[in-house]
């Protein structure tokens, strides 16, 4: 059996995947068409690239675009046998025929106010017998004699066989039932999500300075710990919820992104001592700017984190924008773009601030070229 090639399918970053698919689903749903009008989707990509995160973002965009509650059912096909997808056999009422009890995971709300997403994760890691059982789900939208509800979107995801993860070649018959997209890494797309999601400012600042460390997956390496968007999110969770002391968290961070990168992260964190008081900046004071590039990235990330916590206090945001006027244009551009990412529609709030409007008039054209 020949292997499915990825050279002839589109490659998109997570943000583009979310935009393309959610806009397509919203158009179909708002147009009153059945969701099966669109084919089932297969997302390919390296471990930790953000495929699962994309599904959650698509669900939020569908809720926002249609006003319908969106429920994601995450099914790991690797954990199933073919018979599991059909359910448990039992006898009918008069005990003359075998009937199949539907698995709990396929028990979905069929109401008009709900959209279901059946997410078949790690489909490429499932044995081919299980992948074959997914034929009916992806094309006919049935599982044995059980039918998926009309309001159910089907999206699958998996690693490529070249990633040296657990992955089986996908049968051509199954591949032809799917719309294929390869998910690629993109720092700008990740940063937009990270700002909105509250990723730790130290992680955001370090990766802004060393963008190549966002995704360090190498299929030829036997290393167990390596940096990916997923592992950096885990680092952020440690710093946000356990301790923001990088020295204290260093052993755990090393186990997530590798010792070499963790050493650089810890060393870089020393530049935080160069930063002016963030509170002073938002109180309208004008402390001196740091001189080094890495410290400037750290300052931007720290200001963004503070702005996220005080985004409804526009007088504080205004003071920080005045301070940003002292920055070199490329850094102030990154900061203004981060502010616009704080929440959906926040740009409209910023436009109420005269200093932001003036910045947009004089430097807004730079936004397209910022990180």
C-alpha positions as CSV (number, residue, x, y, z in Angstrom):
1,X,0.0,0.0,0.0
2,X,1.5,3.3,-1.0
3,X,1.8,6.0,1.6
4,X,-0.3,9.2,1.6
5,X,1.9,12.1,0.5
6,X,1.6,15.5,2.1
7,X,3.3,17.4,-0.8
8,X,0.1,18.1,-2.7
9,X,-2.1,19.4,0.2
10,X,-2.3,23.0,1.6
11,X,-0.1,23.9,4.5
12,X,-1.5,26.5,7.0
13,X,-0.6,27.8,10.4
14,X,-3.0,27.2,13.3
15,X,-4.6,30.7,13.0
16,X,-5.2,30.2,9.3
17,X,-6.7,26.8,9.9
18,X,-9.1,28.2,12.5
19,X,-10.1,31.1,10.2
20,X,-10.6,29.0,7.1
21,X,-12.6,26.2,8.7
22,X,-14.7,28.2,11.2
23,X,-15.7,30.7,8.4
24,X,-16.7,27.8,6.2
25,X,-18.7,26.1,9.0
26,X,-20.4,29.4,10.0
27,X,-21.4,30.1,6.4
28,X,-23.0,26.6,6.1
29,X,-24.7,26.7,9.5
30,X,-26.0,30.3,9.1
31,X,-27.2,29.4,5.6
32,X,-29.4,26.7,7.0
33,X,-27.5,23.9,5.3
34,X,-26.6,20.6,6.9
35,X,-23.1,20.5,8.3
36,X,-22.4,17.4,6.3
37,X,-22.4,19.7,3.2
38,X,-18.7,20.1,4.0
39,X,-16.5,17.1,4.0
40,X,-14.8,15.7,7.1
41,X,-11.4,17.3,7.7
42,X,-8.0,15.7,8.4
43,X,-5.3,17.8,10.1
44,X,-1.8,16.5,9.7
45,X,1.2,17.9,11.7
46,X,4.1,17.3,14.0
47,X,3.5,16.4,17.7
48,X,2.7,19.5,19.8
49,X,2.1,21.8,16.8
50,X,-1.3,22.8,18.0
51,X,-3.8,20.6,16.2
52,X,-6.0,20.0,19.3
53,X,-5.8,23.7,20.2
54,X,-7.1,24.5,16.7
55,X,-10.2,22.4,17.3
56,X,-11.0,24.2,20.6
57,X,-10.5,27.6,18.8
58,X,-12.8,26.5,15.9
59,X,-15.5,25.6,18.4
60,X,-15.3,29.0,20.0
61,X,-15.4,30.7,16.6
62,X,-18.5,28.7,15.6
63,X,-20.2,29.7,18.9
64,X,-19.3,33.3,18.3
65,X,-20.4,33.2,14.6
66,X,-23.6,31.2,14.9
67,X,-24.8,31.8,18.5
68,X,-25.1,28.0,18.9
69,X,-23.5,26.1,21.8
70,X,-20.6,24.1,20.4
71,X,-19.6,20.8,22.1
72,X,-16.4,19.0,21.3
73,X,-16.3,15.2,21.7
74,X,-12.6,14.1,21.8
75,X,-12.2,10.5,20.7
76,X,-8.7,8.9,20.7
77,X,-9.0,6.1,18.1
78,X,-5.7,4.6,19.3
79,X,-7.5,3.4,22.4
80,X,-10.3,1.6,20.5
81,X,-10.8,-1.7,18.8
82,X,-13.0,-1.7,15.7
83,X,-15.8,-3.4,17.6
84,X,-15.7,-0.6,20.2
85,X,-16.9,1.9,17.7
86,X,-20.0,-0.1,17.1
87,X,-20.9,-0.6,20.8
88,X,-21.9,-3.6,22.9
89,X,-24.0,-6.4,21.5
90,X,-27.1,-7.4,23.3
91,X,-30.4,-9.1,22.4
92,X,-33.6,-7.4,21.2
93,X,-36.8,-7.5,23.2
94,X,-37.9,-10.9,22.1
95,X,-34.4,-12.3,22.1
96,X,-34.4,-13.2,18.4
97,X,-31.8,-10.7,17.1
98,X,-28.6,-9.1,18.3
99,X,-28.7,-5.3,18.6
100,X,-25.9,-2.9,19.5
101,X,-25.8,-0.4,22.3
102,X,-24.3,2.9,21.1
103,X,-21.1,3.9,22.8
104,X,-21.4,6.8,25.3
105,X,-19.0,9.0,23.3
106,X,-21.5,9.1,20.4
107,X,-24.4,10.2,22.7
108,X,-24.8,13.8,21.4
109,X,-27.3,16.6,21.9
110,X,-29.3,16.8,18.6
111,X,-31.0,20.1,19.5
112,X,-31.2,23.0,17.0
113,X,-29.3,25.3,19.4
114,X,-26.2,23.0,19.5
115,X,-23.4,22.1,17.1
116,X,-21.3,19.0,17.9
117,X,-17.7,18.5,16.8
118,X,-16.6,14.9,16.8
119,X,-12.8,15.1,17.0
120,X,-11.1,11.9,16.0
121,X,-7.6,12.6,17.4
122,X,-4.5,10.5,16.7
123,X,-6.3,8.7,13.9
124,X,-3.0,8.0,12.2
125,X,-1.8,6.2,15.3
126,X,-4.7,3.8,15.2
127,X,-4.2,0.4,13.6
128,X,-5.4,0.2,10.0
129,X,-8.3,-2.0,11.1
130,X,-9.6,0.9,13.3
131,X,-8.9,3.4,10.6
132,X,-11.0,1.2,8.3
133,X,-13.8,1.4,10.8
134,X,-13.6,5.2,10.6
135,X,-14.7,5.0,6.9
136,X,-18.4,5.0,7.8
137,X,-17.9,7.9,10.3
138,X,-16.1,10.2,7.9
139,X,-18.2,9.7,4.8
140,X,-21.5,8.1,5.7
141,X,-21.6,9.6,9.3
142,X,-22.7,6.3,10.7
143,X,-21.2,3.9,13.3
144,X,-22.5,0.4,12.6
145,X,-26.2,1.0,12.6
146,X,-25.9,4.2,14.7
147,X,-26.1,7.5,12.8
148,X,-24.4,10.7,13.9
149,X,-26.8,13.6,14.4
150,X,-27.3,16.1,11.6
151,X,-25.6,18.8,13.7
152,X,-22.3,17.0,14.0
153,X,-19.0,18.1,12.4
154,X,-16.3,15.5,11.9
155,X,-12.6,16.5,12.2
156,X,-9.7,14.1,12.4
157,X,-6.1,14.8,13.3
158,X,-2.8,12.8,13.5
159,X,0.9,12.8,13.2
160,X,2.7,12.1,9.9
161,X,4.6,8.8,9.5
162,X,7.7,10.9,8.9
163,X,7.4,12.3,12.5
164,X,8.6,9.0,14.0
165,X,5.6,9.0,16.3
166,X,3.2,6.1,16.5
167,X,1.6,6.4,13.0
168,X,0.3,3.9,10.5
169,X,-0.1,4.7,6.8
170,X,-3.6,5.9,6.0
171,X,-5.5,3.7,3.5
172,X,-6.2,5.6,0.2
173,X,-9.8,4.8,0.5
174,X,-10.1,6.6,3.8
175,X,-7.8,9.5,2.6
176,X,-10.1,10.2,-0.3
177,X,-13.0,10.7,2.1
178,X,-11.3,13.6,3.9
179,X,-10.3,17.2,3.2
180,X,-6.6,17.3,4.1
181,X,-4.6,20.2,5.7
182,X,-1.1,20.2,7.0
183,X,-0.6,22.3,10.1
184,X,2.6,24.3,10.2
185,X,4.3,26.3,12.9
186,X,4.0,30.1,12.9
187,X,5.2,32.4,15.7
188,X,2.9,35.3,14.8
189,X,-0.1,33.0,14.8
190,X,1.0,31.4,18.1
191,X,1.7,34.9,19.7
192,X,-1.8,36.1,18.9
193,X,-3.3,33.1,20.6
194,X,-0.8,33.3,23.5
195,X,-1.6,36.9,24.3
196,X,-5.4,36.2,24.3
197,X,-4.9,33.0,26.4
198,X,-2.8,34.5,29.1
199,X,0.5,32.6,28.4
200,X,3.0,33.6,31.0
201,X,4.8,36.9,30.1
202,X,8.2,35.3,30.7
203,X,7.5,32.6,28.2
204,X,6.1,35.1,25.7
205,X,9.1,37.5,26.2
206,X,11.7,34.7,25.8
207,X,10.1,33.3,22.7
208,X,9.7,36.8,21.1
209,X,13.5,37.1,21.5
210,X,14.2,33.5,20.4
211,X,11.3,32.6,18.0
212,X,13.1,29.6,16.6
213,X,12.6,27.9,20.0
214,X,8.8,27.8,19.7
215,X,9.0,24.5,17.7
216,X,12.1,22.4,18.0
217,X,10.7,19.0,17.0
218,X,13.2,16.9,15.0
219,X,12.1,13.5,13.8
220,X,15.7,12.3,13.5
221,X,16.4,13.0,17.1
222,X,15.8,10.5,20.0
223,X,15.5,13.3,22.6
224,X,12.5,12.9,24.9
225,X,12.1,16.6,25.9
226,X,11.8,19.1,23.1
227,X,10.2,22.5,22.7
228,X,6.8,22.7,21.0
229,X,3.8,25.1,21.4
230,X,2.3,22.4,23.6
231,X,5.3,22.0,25.9
232,X,5.6,25.8,26.2
233,X,2.0,26.0,27.3
234,X,2.9,23.5,30.0
235,X,5.8,25.7,31.1
236,X,3.4,28.6,31.2
237,X,1.1,26.7,33.4
238,X,3.9,25.9,35.8
239,X,4.9,29.6,36.1
240,X,1.3,30.8,36.3
241,X,0.0,28.3,38.8
242,X,2.9,26.8,40.7
243,X,5.6,29.4,41.0
244,X,6.9,32.1,38.7
245,X,10.4,31.6,40.1
246,X,12.3,30.2,37.1
247,X,15.2,29.0,39.2
248,X,12.8,27.0,41.4
249,X,10.9,25.6,38.4
250,X,14.1,25.0,36.3
251,X,14.2,21.1,36.8
252,X,10.6,20.8,35.7
253,X,11.0,23.2,32.8
254,X,14.1,21.2,31.6
255,X,11.9,18.1,31.5
256,X,9.5,19.9,29.1
257,X,11.6,21.8,26.7
258,X,15.1,20.2,27.2
259,X,18.0,21.2,29.4
260,X,19.7,23.3,26.8
261,X,16.7,25.5,26.1
262,X,15.8,25.7,29.8
263,X,19.4,27.0,30.6
264,X,18.9,29.7,28.0
265,X,15.5,30.6,29.4
266,X,16.8,30.9,32.9
267,X,19.8,33.0,31.8
268,X,17.5,35.3,29.7
269,X,15.2,35.7,32.8
270,X,18.1,37.7,34.4
271,X,17.3,40.6,32.0
272,X,14.0,41.1,33.9
273,X,16.1,42.9,36.6
274,X,16.8,45.6,34.0
275,X,13.1,46.4,33.5
276,X,11.5,49.6,34.8
277,X,8.5,49.4,37.2
278,X,5.5,48.2,35.1
279,X,3.1,49.9,37.6
280,X,4.9,53.2,37.2
281,X,4.5,53.0,33.5
282,X,0.7,52.4,33.8
283,X,0.5,55.2,36.4
284,X,1.7,57.7,33.9
285,X,5.3,57.9,35.0
286,X,8.1,57.8,32.3
287,X,10.9,55.6,33.6
288,X,13.9,55.1,31.2
289,X,13.7,52.4,28.6
290,X,16.0,49.4,28.8
291,X,18.8,49.4,26.4
292,X,19.2,45.8,25.2
293,X,16.9,44.1,22.6
294,X,16.1,41.1,24.9
295,X,15.1,43.4,27.7
296,X,12.8,45.3,25.3
297,X,11.0,42.1,24.4
298,X,10.7,41.3,28.1
299,X,9.3,44.8,28.7
300,X,6.7,44.4,26.0
301,X,5.6,41.0,27.3
302,X,5.4,42.4,30.9
303,X,3.3,45.4,29.8
304,X,1.0,43.1,27.8
305,X,0.5,40.9,30.9
306,X,-0.3,44.0,33.0
307,X,-2.6,45.4,30.4
308,X,-4.5,42.1,30.3
309,X,-5.2,42.4,34.0
310,X,-6.3,46.0,33.7
311,X,-7.8,46.1,30.2
312,X,-11.0,47.8,31.4
313,X,-9.0,50.7,33.0
314,X,-8.5,52.7,29.9
315,X,-6.7,55.5,31.7
316,X,-4.0,53.1,32.6
317,X,-3.9,51.7,29.1
318,X,-3.6,55.3,27.8
319,X,-0.6,56.0,30.1
320,X,1.2,52.9,28.7
321,X,0.5,54.0,25.1
322,X,2.1,57.4,25.9
323,X,5.1,55.5,27.3
324,X,5.2,53.3,24.2
325,X,5.7,56.5,22.1
326,X,9.3,56.5,23.5
327,X,10.0,53.1,22.1
328,X,11.6,52.4,18.7
329,X,8.7,52.0,16.2
330,X,9.2,48.2,15.7
331,X,8.8,47.5,19.4
332,X,5.8,49.9,19.9
333,X,4.2,48.1,16.9
334,X,4.5,44.7,18.6
335,X,3.0,46.2,21.8
336,X,0.1,47.8,20.0
337,X,-0.6,44.6,18.1
338,X,-0.5,42.6,21.4
339,X,-3.0,45.1,23.0
340,X,-5.4,44.5,20.1
341,X,-5.1,40.7,20.8
342,X,-6.2,41.1,24.5
343,X,-9.8,40.2,23.7
344,X,-12.0,40.1,20.7
345,X,-13.1,43.6,19.7
346,X,-10.6,45.3,22.0
347,X,-9.3,47.4,19.1
348,X,-12.6,49.3,19.2
349,X,-12.0,50.1,22.9
350,X,-8.5,51.3,22.1
351,X,-9.8,53.6,19.4
352,X,-11.5,55.6,22.1
353,X,-8.0,56.5,23.4
354,X,-6.7,59.6,21.5
355,X,-3.1,58.5,21.9
356,X,-3.9,55.1,20.2
357,X,-5.7,56.8,17.4
358,X,-2.8,59.1,16.8
359,X,-0.4,56.1,16.9
360,X,-2.5,54.3,14.3
361,X,-2.5,57.4,12.0
362,X,1.3,57.8,12.2
363,X,2.6,54.1,12.6
364,X,-0.4,51.9,11.9
365,X,1.0,50.9,8.5
366,X,3.8,49.1,10.4
367,X,1.4,46.5,11.8
368,X,1.5,44.3,8.8
369,X,5.3,43.9,9.1
370,X,5.5,43.2,12.9
371,X,6.0,39.8,14.5
